[in-house]
């Protein structure tokens, strides 16, 4: 069976990396072909049959579910403006920081959605929070639909991948709404009562996240603190909490069974109580993907504990994964899928080999195993790990298991039974017990930022030498990864224009050091430095951001400066402002950095508050290759800049440089004179796919095309990188080159169809 399960899950877990999908009608042919091959292999070993049948069924299932998702995306985005009917899924929370709800669509323009097709929409709400739709209510909305559109970078939050993992097909804004059925769901009613009972508690937002899985009340500062403390998985409903509730139910059931020792019903109580509590907790979470996944794990765990299963632990682990892939075929798009299954596997192995230890030593060994073997995944997904995470979790997990979660369950059960006063008392007690945890979250604990690489993977594989069967494989893999690691190229350097939406953030990388040109925007306390720039630099192994150049003071270019200074502490900052106390970015300024030459070509003088015409234009080069960073200069600034001798000298040293398109490709820049004079090999432009100004302007793109200059835009290519070395230069787009997966193309096609 292990080979069948392994073959079945392989297509589903690799689905995020498929370059394209098979046509919908091809799936049946694949299945029939697979069965034919399986029958032909009957004379061979059962392993070959299991692999073939499992792979064909898995391929059929994964491709069918992916095509179903794609069809729902096309169904919504091709309508543009339409009228829909649907039911609100997420409960309304007056304290939430997000302004959207999730809805399940039942009808589109009066036509019912077929039962086999699901359509889930993220609906953005008007500013008036008094009219927030609540969970369970049915509405008719006139909406303006837009496809899911995320920033595509080497690292950082991936909105497109997240949407697929959660089954969200599109976004929409309300034009007009009509309430059809005002009835609130039972979950919404209990949610409202819970909010009322916790209104005066300091930890309310965390209690809401723990009880109902609603994280929209958590602030950006909360998330930073959770990451630094390593407690993100503890402060909102996750697989861990479902497991803890299952364990609580098991303990209660055991206690009740002791009173019914001679009854067959008593033997079933641990399973019944644990599963009832786990099911109820998952329902309170709104059927969150991670909670349902954990519930499936608990079901298999209960089955295995009954001794009715003859599966070994590896077979049970794979069978659980196969069931999750069957129920949630798009789950592998989420990092939580891998984190949860790897963690469960590590715990299972650690428990098996620590059975003779004292319980305290056993707990320490399990935590150490999780810390070491989860490290590669943490670095891969988050580019950092908390220094204090092992110690914090060693204390916090038992603390939550023994105190917080049991008390919270009793409080919720009391609330459901109508004992509001008793429930409120328990919630007040939980608030007091959470005080030290909240204090810990608020501390500026350090993060370790280490690049994930083959050598890290090899180091993590070394502990496997403890197991005799794995010894040769682990040592061989570790040695091979060390021998064949890619050595650094001393002649290489790289330009990365990051996908920050409507704005500009660009890094110049050499070795483990970087200079930053503009930081991208900041809005609602969310900075592109924290969301994009820092994760990408950490992913690239950057240890120092040595300096910063700010083209001008507009938010889309300089909004993240404060966050950058706080996170990276650069040695210097240059701007074209006269009153900001930084180094000047003024025509004629020159410096060298790690073998690269920097020359400021504009503006001729500093101003009090630099705007577009005063953008700091910098020429960067090494050897005979260069790039011209232009900020948001306009046509007049372009002409005046090109009249200077400094510009002519720089262009003689670096003929046909790469060009950063001025002002995001607006009609006020990129004059024919600039393109004729510079003759760039290629041009880079940073612009959002949904910006209201339609940048880059079609007339400007045509102008570049007339001059035979290829344009690389973040709108089409995501993060754009130019890799320079002794052999020349190579341009790479994350969306179109490195991450050219089927769902990326799906969302691009949906956007173009509008």
C-alpha positions in Angstrom: 0.0 0.0 0.0 2.8 2.4 0.7 3.8 2.5 -3.0 0.2 3.2 -4.0 -0.2 6.1 -1.5 3.2 7.5 -2.5 2.3 7.4 -6.2 -1.2 8.8 -5.6 0.0 11.9 -3.7 2.9 12.7 -6.1 0.8 14.5 -8.8 -1.1 16.5 -6.2 1.9 17.7 -4.2 3.7 18.6 -7.4 0.7 20.4 -8.8 2.0 23.9 -7.8 4.9 23.3 -10.1 3.2 22.1 -13.2 3.9 24.4 -16.2 0.4 23.7 -17.6 -2.6 21.5 -17.1 -3.8 18.7 -19.3 -7.1 19.5 -21.1 -10.1 18.5 -19.1 -11.1 15.8 -21.5 -7.6 14.3 -21.5 -7.9 13.2 -17.9 -10.1 10.3 -18.7 -7.7 9.1 -21.4 -4.9 9.2 -18.9 -6.9 7.1 -16.5 -7.8 4.5 -19.1 -4.3 4.4 -20.4 -3.0 3.9 -16.8 -5.4 1.0 -16.2 -4.3 -0.6 -19.5 -0.7 -0.3 -18.4 -1.5 -1.7 -15.0 -3.3 -4.7 -16.5 -0.2 -5.2 -18.8 2.0 -5.2 -15.7 0.0 -7.9 -13.9 2.8 -10.3 -14.6 5.2 -8.1 -12.9 5.7 -7.3 -9.2 2.8 -5.8 -7.2 5.0 -2.8 -6.6 4.9 -1.8 -10.3 1.1 -2.3 -10.3 0.6 -0.1 -7.2 2.9 2.6 -8.6 1.2 2.7 -12.0 -2.4 2.6 -10.7 -1.7 5.1 -7.9 0.0 7.5 -10.3 -2.7 7.4 -12.9 -5.5 7.9 -10.3 -3.5 10.7 -8.7 -2.9 12.4 -12.0 -6.5 12.2 -13.0 -7.7 13.6 -9.6 -5.1 16.4 -9.5 -5.7 17.5 -13.1 -9.5 17.4 -12.7 -9.5 19.5 -9.6 -7.1 22.0 -11.0 -9.2 22.3 -14.2 -12.3 22.8 -12.0 -10.6 25.6 -10.2 -9.5 27.2 -13.5 -13.1 26.9 -14.9 -14.5 28.8 -11.9 -11.9 31.5 -12.3 -12.8 31.9 -16.0 -16.5 31.9 -15.1 -16.1 34.8 -12.8 -13.6 37.0 -14.6 -15.1 36.8 -18.0 -18.3 38.4 -16.6 -16.6 41.7 -15.5 -19.7 43.5 -14.1 -22.4 41.1 -13.0 -25.1 40.3 -10.5 -24.5 37.4 -8.1 -26.3 35.8 -5.2 -24.3 34.2 -2.4 -23.9 33.4 1.3 -21.4 35.1 3.5 -18.8 32.7 5.0 -16.7 34.8 7.3 -18.2 36.4 10.4 -18.3 40.1 10.7 -15.9 41.6 13.2 -16.1 45.3 14.0 -12.5 45.2 15.2 -11.0 43.6 12.1 -8.3 45.5 10.2 -9.3 43.8 6.8 -12.2 45.2 4.8 -13.3 42.0 3.0 -15.4 38.9 3.5 -15.5 35.6 1.8 -18.7 34.5 0.1 -19.9 31.2 -1.6 -21.6 32.2 -4.8 -24.8 30.3 -5.6 -26.1 32.2 -8.7 -24.5 34.3 -11.4 -26.8 36.6 -13.4 -29.8 34.5 -12.3 -28.2 31.1 -13.3 -27.5 28.6 -10.5 -24.0 27.3 -10.1 -23.8 23.5 -10.9 -23.5 21.5 -7.7 -20.1 20.1 -8.8 -18.6 23.5 -9.2 -17.7 25.8 -6.3 -17.2 29.5 -6.7 -15.6 31.4 -3.8 -15.2 35.2 -4.0 -13.3 37.7 -1.8 -15.7 40.6 -1.6 -14.2 44.0 -0.7 -16.6 46.1 1.3 -17.4 49.8 1.3 -15.9 52.1 4.0 -19.2 52.2 5.9 -18.7 49.3 8.4 -22.3 49.5 9.6 -23.4 47.6 6.5 -21.0 44.7 6.8 -22.6 41.5 5.6 -22.5 38.9 8.4 -21.9 35.1 8.2 -25.0 33.1 7.1 -26.8 36.1 5.4 -27.8 35.8 1.8 -27.3 38.8 -0.5 -27.7 39.8 -4.0 -24.8 41.9 -5.1 -24.0 43.9 -8.2 -20.3 43.7 -8.3 -17.2 44.6 -10.4 -15.0 41.5 -10.6 -11.3 41.5 -10.9 -9.0 38.5 -11.1 -6.6 37.6 -8.3 -3.4 39.6 -8.8 -0.4 39.1 -6.6 3.2 40.3 -6.5 5.5 37.7 -7.8 9.0 37.8 -6.2 11.7 35.4 -5.1 10.2 35.6 -1.6 7.5 37.3 0.4 3.7 36.7 0.5 2.3 35.2 -2.6 -1.3 36.3 -3.0 -1.9 34.1 -6.1 -0.6 30.9 -4.5 -2.6 31.7 -1.3 -5.8 32.2 -3.3 -5.4 28.8 -5.0 -4.7 27.1 -1.6 -7.8 28.6 -0.1 -10.0 28.0 -3.2 -10.6 31.7 -3.8 -11.4 32.3 -7.5 -11.5 36.1 -7.8 -12.0 39.4 -6.1 -14.8 41.9 -6.4 -16.1 45.3 -5.2 -19.7 46.0 -4.4 -21.6 48.4 -6.6 -25.0 47.7 -5.0 -26.3 45.1 -2.6 -29.7 43.8 -1.6 -30.3 41.7 1.5 -32.3 38.6 0.7 -32.2 36.6 3.9 -31.0 38.3 7.1 -30.7 35.1 9.1 -27.3 34.8 10.8 -25.5 31.5 11.0 -25.1 29.9 14.4 -21.4 30.5 14.2 -22.0 34.2 13.7 -24.4 34.4 16.6 -21.9 32.7 18.9 -19.2 34.9 17.5 -21.2 38.0 18.4 -21.7 36.7 22.0 -18.0 35.9 22.3 -17.1 39.5 21.2 -19.4 41.0 23.7 -17.9 38.9 26.6 -14.3 39.7 25.6 -14.9 43.4 24.7 -12.9 44.7 27.7 -10.1 42.1 27.6 -6.6 43.0 26.4 -6.1 39.8 24.6 -9.5 39.9 22.7 -8.0 39.8 19.2 -5.9 36.7 20.2 -8.9 35.0 21.9 -11.0 35.5 18.7 -8.2 34.0 16.7 -7.9 31.0 19.1 -11.6 30.4 19.3 -12.9 31.1 15.8 -9.8 31.2 13.6 -10.5 34.9 12.8 -7.0 36.5 12.4 -8.2 39.7 10.7 -8.1 41.6 14.0 -4.3 41.0 14.4 -2.2 44.0 13.5 1.1 44.0 11.5 2.9 44.6 14.8 1.3 41.5 16.3 2.5 39.4 13.4 6.0 40.7 13.7 6.0 39.9 17.4 4.7 36.4 16.7 7.4 35.7 14.2 10.1 37.0 16.5 8.9 34.9 19.4 8.3 31.8 17.2 4.7 31.5 18.5 2.7 32.2 15.3 1.3 28.7 15.3 0.0 29.0 18.8 -2.0 32.2 18.7 -4.7 31.2 16.1 -6.6 28.0 15.3 -4.1 25.7 13.5 -3.5 22.0 13.2 -1.7 22.1 16.5 -4.8 23.4 18.3 -7.1 20.8 16.7 -4.6 18.2 17.9 -4.6 19.6 21.4 -8.4 19.6 21.5 -8.4 16.0 20.3 -6.0 15.2 23.1 -8.2 17.0 25.6 -11.2 15.0 24.4 -9.2 11.8 24.6 -8.2 12.6 28.2 -11.8 13.4 29.2 -13.0 10.3 27.5 -10.5 8.1 29.3 -11.6 9.6 32.6 -15.2 8.8 31.8 -14.3 5.3 30.6 -12.7 4.5 33.9 -16.2 4.8 35.5 -17.6 2.4 33.0 -14.8 -0.2 33.1 -17.1 -3.1 32.5 -19.0 -1.5 29.7 -18.2 -1.8 26.0 -19.5 1.7 25.5 -16.8 2.9 27.9 -14.2 1.6 25.6 -15.5 3.9 22.8 -15.7 7.1 24.9 -12.1 8.3 24.3 -12.7 8.2 20.6 -16.2 9.7 20.7 -15.4 12.6 23.0 -12.1 13.4 21.2 -13.7 13.4 17.8 -16.7 15.3 18.9 -14.6 18.1 20.4 -12.3 18.1 17.3 -15.2 18.3 14.9 -16.8 21.1 16.9 -13.5 23.1 17.0 -13.1 22.7 13.3 -16.6 23.9 12.7 -16.0 27.0 14.9 -13.0 27.8 12.7 -15.3 27.9 9.7 -13.8 24.7 8.2 -10.4 26.4 7.7 -8.1 24.4 5.4 -5.5 23.8 8.1 -8.1 22.8 10.7 -9.7 20.3 8.3 -6.3 18.8 7.5 -5.6 18.4 11.2 -9.0 16.8 11.7 -8.2 14.2 9.0 -4.9 13.5 10.8 -6.8 13.0 14.1 -9.2 10.6 12.4 -6.4 8.5 11.2 -4.7 8.7 14.5 -7.8 7.5 16.3 -8.2 4.7 13.8 -4.6 3.6 14.4 -5.0 3.8 18.2 -7.9 1.3 18.0 -5.3 -1.3 16.8 -7.8 -1.9 13.9 -5.2 -0.6 11.5 -2.3 -2.8 10.4 -0.5 0.1 8.7 3.0 0.9 9.8 3.7 4.5 10.8 5.1 5.4 7.4 2.1 3.9 5.7 -0.2 5.7 8.1 1.6 9.0 7.4 1.2 8.5 3.6 -2.4 7.3 3.9 -3.2 10.5 5.8 -1.5 12.6 3.2 -3.4 10.8 0.4 -6.7 11.4 2.2 -5.9 15.1 2.6 -5.0 15.3 -1.1 -8.3 13.7 -1.9 -10.3 16.1 0.3 -8.2 19.2 -0.4 -6.5 18.6 -3.8 -5.1 22.2 -3.8 -3.7 22.0 -0.2 -0.1 21.6 -1.4 -0.1 25.2 -2.5 0.1 26.2 1.1 3.3 26.1 3.1 1.2 25.0 6.1 0.6 21.7 4.3 4.3 20.8 4.3 5.0 22.3 7.7 2.2 20.2 9.3 3.0 16.9 7.7 6.8 17.2 8.2 6.2 18.2 11.9 3.8 15.2 12.4 6.4 12.9 10.9 9.2 14.2 13.0 7.1 13.9 16.2 6.1 10.3 15.3 9.7 9.3 14.8 10.9 11.1 17.9 8.1 9.5 20.1 9.0 6.1 18.8 12.6 6.4 19.7 12.1 8.1 23.1 9.7 5.7 24.7 12.1 4.7 27.5 13.0 8.3 28.5 11.6 10.3 31.3 8.7 12.5 30.1 10.6 15.7 30.6 13.6 14.4 28.7 11.3 13.1 26.0 9.7 16.5 25.6 13.1 18.1 25.2 14.2 15.6 22.6 11.0 16.0 20.6 11.4 19.8 20.7 15.1 19.5 19.6 14.1 17.2 16.7 11.5 19.7 15.6 13.9 22.6 15.8 16.6 20.9 13.8 14.6 19.1 11.1 12.0 21.9 10.6 14.8 24.4 10.1 15.1 23.9 6.3 11.4 24.4 5.7 11.3 27.5 7.9 14.3 29.0 6.0 12.7 28.1 2.7 9.3 29.7 3.4 10.2 32.5 5.9 13.9 33.2 5.3 14.3 33.5 9.0 13.8 31.7 12.3 13.4 32.9 15.8 16.4 32.4 18.1 14.1 31.9 21.1 11.6 29.6 19.3 12.8 26.3 20.8 12.8 27.5 24.4 9.6 29.5 24.0 7.8 26.5 22.5 9.2 24.1 25.1 7.3 26.2 27.7 4.4 27.6 25.7 3.1 24.3 24.1 2.6 22.6 27.5 1.3 25.8 28.9 -1.4 26.0 26.1 -2.0 22.3 26.3 -2.7 22.2 30.1 -4.2 25.6 30.7 -5.2 27.8 27.8 -6.9 25.3 25.4 -8.8 23.4 28.1 -10.1 26.6 29.7 -11.0 28.0 26.3 -12.9 24.8 25.4 -14.8 25.0 28.7 -15.6 28.7 28.0 -16.9 27.9 24.5 -19.0 25.0 25.7 -20.4 27.2 28.5 -21.2 29.9 26.0 -23.1 27.4 23.8 -25.0 26.1 26.7 -26.1 29.6 27.7 -23.9 30.0 30.8 -22.6 33.3 29.7 -21.5 34.5 33.2 -19.5 31.4 33.8 -18.0 31.6 30.3 -17.0 35.2 30.9 -15.3 34.3 34.1 -13.2 31.7 32.3 -12.4 34.2 29.6 -11.2 36.7 32.2 -9.0 34.0 33.6 -7.6 33.1 30.2 -6.8 36.8 29.6 -4.7 36.8 32.8 -3.0 33.6 31.8 -2.2 35.0 28.3 -0.5 38.1 29.9 3.0 36.6 30.0 2.6 35.3 26.4 1.6 38.7 25.2 4.5 40.3 27.1 6.9 37.8 25.3 5.4 38.7 21.9 6.0 42.4 22.5 9.7 41.9 23.2 12.2 42.7 20.4 13.6 39.2 20.2 16.2 38.6 17.5 15.7 36.6 14.3 18.3 34.5 12.6 18.4 35.1 8.9 20.2 32.3 7.1 20.0 31.5 3.4 18.4 28.1 2.7 20.8 26.1 0.7 22.0 22.6 -0.1 24.6 22.7 2.7 21.9 23.4 5.3 19.9 20.4 3.9 23.0 18.3 4.2 23.6 19.3 7.8 20.0 18.5 8.7 20.4 15.0 7.0 23.4 14.2 9.2 21.3 13.2 12.3 19.9 10.4 10.2 23.1 8.5 10.6 21.6 7.4 13.9 19.4 5.0 11.9 21.3 2.1 10.4 19.2 1.9 7.3 19.6 5.6 6.5 23.2 5.9 7.4 24.8 5.5 4.0 22.1 7.5 2.2 22.3 10.4 4.7 26.1 10.6 4.6 26.3 10.3 0.8 23.7 13.0 0.3 25.4 15.4 2.8 28.8 14.9 1.2 27.4 15.2 -2.4 25.6 18.5 -1.5 28.8 19.9 0.0 31.0 18.8 -3.0 28.6 20.0 -5.7 27.6 23.3 -4.1 27.7 26.3 -6.4 30.8 28.4 -5.7 30.3 32.2 -5.8 31.3 34.1 -9.0 33.6 37.0 -8.0 32.8 38.8 -11.3 29.1 38.7 -11.0 26.6 41.3 -9.8 22.9 41.6 -10.1 20.1 44.2 -10.4 16.7 43.2 -9.0 13.7 45.3 -9.7 11.2 44.0 -7.2 7.4 43.6 -7.8 6.0 46.1 -5.3 2.9 47.0 -7.1 2.7 50.7 -8.1 6.0 51.9 -6.9 9.7 51.2 -7.2 12.1 49.2 -5.1 15.4 48.0 -6.7 18.5 46.3 -5.2 22.0 46.2 -6.5 23.6 43.0 -5.3 27.2 41.9 -5.2 28.2 38.9 -3.1 26.4 39.1 0.3 26.0 42.8 0.2 23.4 45.1 -1.5 22.6 48.7 -2.2 19.0 49.8 -2.4 17.5 52.3 -4.9 14.1 53.3 -3.6 12.0 51.3 -1.1 8.5 51.0 -2.5 5.4 52.4 -0.8 3.9 52.1 2.7 0.2 52.1 3.4 -1.9 51.2 6.5 1.3 50.5 8.4 2.2 47.9 5.8 5.6 48.5 4.1 6.9 47.0 1.0 10.2 46.7 2.8 8.7 44.3 5.2 6.5 42.6 2.7 8.9 42.2 -0.2 12.3 43.8 0.0 13.5 42.2 3.3 12.2 38.6 2.4 13.9 38.8 -1.0 17.2 40.0 0.4 17.2 37.3 3.0 16.3 34.7 0.4 19.3 35.9 -1.6 21.7 35.6 1.4 22.2 39.3 1.8 23.9 40.1 5.1 24.3 43.8 4.8 22.4 46.6 3.0 25.4 48.9 2.9 23.6 52.0 1.5 20.4 53.5 0.2 19.6 55.9 -2.6 16.2 57.6 -2.6 15.2 59.1 -5.9 12.6 61.5 -4.5 10.1 61.9 -1.6 6.9 60.4 -3.1 5.5 57.5 -1.0 5.7 55.0 -3.9 9.5 55.5 -3.9 10.4 56.5 -0.3 7.5 55.2 1.8 9.5 52.3 3.2 12.6 54.3 4.2 11.8 54.3 7.9 11.3 50.5 7.9 14.5 49.9 5.9 16.5 52.0 8.3 15.0 50.1 11.3 15.6 46.6 9.8 18.9 46.9 7.9 20.7 49.9 9.5 22.5 50.9 6.3 25.8 52.9 6.6 24.5 55.8 4.5 21.5 57.2 2.7 21.6 59.6 -0.3 18.7 61.8 -1.4 18.2 64.9 -3.5 16.6 66.7 -0.5 18.4 69.5 1.3 16.8 69.3 4.7 16.7 65.5 5.5 20.2 65.3 7.0 21.4 62.5 4.6 24.3 62.5 2.1 23.6 64.5 -1.1 22.4 62.8 -4.3 23.5 65.6 -6.6 25.0 65.8 -10.1 28.7 65.1 -10.1 28.8 62.9 -6.9 30.8 59.8 -7.5 31.8 56.8 -5.4 32.8 53.1 -5.7 31.3 50.1 -4.0 32.6 46.6 -4.3 34.0 47.2 -7.8 31.0 49.1 -9.1 31.2 52.7 -10.2 28.3 55.1 -9.2 27.8 58.5 -10.8 25.0 60.9 -10.0 23.7 62.5 -13.3 20.7 64.5 -12.0 19.6 66.8 -10.3 22.0 69.7 -10.5 21.1 71.0 -7.0 19.3 69.9 -3.8 15.7 71.0 -3.1 13.7 71.1 0.1 11.2 68.4 -0.9 12.3 66.6 -4.1 9.5 65.6 -6.4 9.4 63.9 -9.8 11.6 66.4 -11.7 14.2 66.4 -9.0 14.6 62.6 -8.9 18.1 61.3 -8.2 19.4 59.7 -11.4 22.3 57.4 -10.9 24.5 55.6 -13.4 25.9 52.3 -12.2 28.5 50.3 -14.1 31.4 47.9 -14.2 33.6 47.2 -17.1 31.6 48.3 -20.2 28.2 47.3 -18.8 25.9 49.7 -17.0 22.4 50.6 -16.0 20.7 54.0 -15.8 18.4 54.5 -12.8 16.1 57.3 -13.6 13.5 57.6 -10.8 10.5 59.7 -11.9 12.2 62.4 -14.0 10.0 64.1 -16.7 10.8 65.1 -20.2 12.3 68.5 -19.3 14.7 66.9 -16.8 15.7 64.3 -19.4 16.6 66.9 -21.9 18.6 69.1 -19.4 20.4 66.0 -18.0 21.5 64.9 -21.4 23.1 68.3 -22.1 25.6 67.9 -19.3 29.2 66.7 -19.9 29.0 64.3 -17.0 26.2 62.5 -18.7 28.1 62.3 -22.0 31.2 61.0 -20.2 29.3 58.4 -18.4 27.5 57.2 -21.6 30.9 57.0 -23.3 32.2 54.7 -20.5 29.1 52.5 -20.6 27.6 52.6 -24.1 24.1 51.1 -24.6 23.3 50.6 -20.9 20.2 49.1 -19.5 17.5 51.7 -18.7 15.0 52.0 -15.9 12.0 53.5 -17.6 11.4 57.0 -16.2 8.2 57.6 -14.1 6.8 54.1 -14.6 6.3 54.7 -18.3 4.1 57.8 -18.1 3.5 60.0 -21.2 5.5 62.8 -19.6 8.8 60.9 -19.9 10.8 58.6 -22.1 11.3 61.1 -24.9 12.5 60.0 -28.3 15.7 62.0 -27.6 16.4 59.9 -24.5 15.9 56.6 -26.3 18.0 57.8 -29.3 20.8 59.0 -27.2 21.1 56.2 -24.7 20.1 53.3 -27.1 19.5 50.9 -24.2 19.9 47.2 -24.7 16.6 46.7 -22.7 14.3 48.7 -20.4 12.8 47.9 -17.1 9.6 49.4 -15.8 7.9 49.0 -12.4 4.1 49.3 -12.4 1.1 47.6 -10.9 -1.2 45.5 -13.1 -4.2 47.4 -11.7 -2.9 50.9 -11.4 -5.6 53.5 -12.2 -3.3 55.5 -14.6 -2.8 52.7 -17.0 1.0 52.7 -16.7 3.1 52.0 -18.6 1.2 54.0 -21.2 0.6 52.1 -24.5 2.0 55.1 -26.4 5.2 54.8 -24.5 5.5 51.1 -24.9 5.0 51.6 -28.7 7.8 54.2 -28.6 10.2 51.7 -27.1 9.0 49.1 -29.6 9.7 51.6 -32.5 13.3 51.8 -31.2 13.6 48.0 -31.0 14.1 48.2 -27.2 12.6 45.2 -25.3 10.7 46.2 -22.2 10.5 44.1 -19.0 7.7 45.1 -16.8 6.8 43.9 -13.3 3.2 44.0 -14.4 3.9 41.1 -16.8 7.1 39.5 -15.5 6.9 40.0 -11.7 10.4 40.6 -10.2 12.8 41.3 -13.0 16.5 40.5 -12.5 19.6 41.3 -14.6 22.5 39.0 -13.9 25.8 40.4 -15.0 29.1 38.5 -15.2 32.2 38.2 -17.4 30.1 36.6 -20.1 27.5 39.3 -20.5 24.1 39.8 -19.0 20.9 37.7 -18.7 17.4 39.0 -17.9 15.0 36.8 -15.8 11.4 37.4 -14.9 10.0 35.6 -11.9 6.5 35.2 -13.4 7.5 34.3 -16.9 10.8 32.4 -16.4 11.5 31.1 -12.9 7.8 30.6 -11.8 6.1 30.0 -15.1 3.4 27.7 -13.6 -0.1 27.0 -14.8 -1.9 29.1 -12.2 0.4 32.2 -13.0 -0.7 31.9 -16.6 -4.3 31.4 -15.5 -4.4 34.7 -13.6 -2.6 36.6 -16.4 -5.1 35.2 -19.0 -8.0 36.2 -16.7 -6.6 39.7 -16.3 -6.1 40.1 -20.1 -9.7 38.9 -20.8 -10.9 42.0 -19.0 
